Amino acid sequence: SIDVVKEKSLLSEYLNFGGYPKVVVEEKLSEKQLIIDEIYRSYLERDIAFLLRVQKTDDFTRLFKIMADQSGKLVNYSEIASTLGMSQLTIKNYLWYCEKTFTLEKITPYFQNLRKEITKSPLYYYRDLGMRNYSLGCFGTINADQNVGFLFQNLIFLILSERMLLTSEKLHFWRSKDGAEVDFITSIGYKLTPIEVKAKSLQKPEVSRSLKGFIERYKPEKALIVNYVYKDSFKLGKTKIVFLPYFELLDNTF
């Protein structure tokens, strides 16, 4: 339908260019690139240089690019430190500056039983996808029909973060030692809502083994499966499974 085509076009636009106002309102790709280049260089060469009190920010820039490729993936500080030839302390220090300057945000795993849950390796997401893409050299070249799983997941993170600003909800992810994973877990006290992200247009209900495993273990009242356009719901035991288009996530109560 026309609406579906429009939504995919808007999705491609955001996955490519992010949300900086000057970038969004500019129509020409060449101008968008000039604007994001100015923002990127200003951040690295002025803001970060001032904060770190250094004239050369090469190490920070290399870390910034690695984190762009790591967005939504478990972070191994030791591995990154070895790759960059830097100490873990420096890596963590630089990432702290990324958080404080609102370019990256860290989320931690949800756990109840320390013996069964995986070690507390965090995930990081970019606050602006345009900055993430530009650092990797793929600004303006992404198609929503391609494999954009982690980009779409990053978008859902941004939507969830926005809707949780004025609430007491906390946002985590879930990984277990047996390989099960759920993209996001929202929690208020002991009330949990698992959220699985599917970067595709579902045609029928699909529930992953990992989400079923979380439901069996924690028995949440509701679970969400966020995708491009598919909308439906059904019961799995006592848990209501809700399939929700991403563009309804911000306004939806769950």
Secondary structure, 3 states (H helix, E strand, C coil): CHHHHHHHHHHHHHHHHCCCHHHHHCCCHHHHHHHHHHHHHHHHHHHHHHHHCCCCCHHHHHHHHHHHHHCCCCCCHHHHHHHHCCCHHHHHHHHHHHHHCCCEEEECECCCCCCCECCCCCEEEECCHHHHHHHHCCCCCCCCCCCCHHHHHHHHHHHHHHHCCCCCCEEEEEEECCCCEEEEEEEECCEEEEEEECCCCCCCCCCCHHHHHHHHHHCCCEEEEEECCCCEEEEECCEEEEEEEHHHCCCCCC
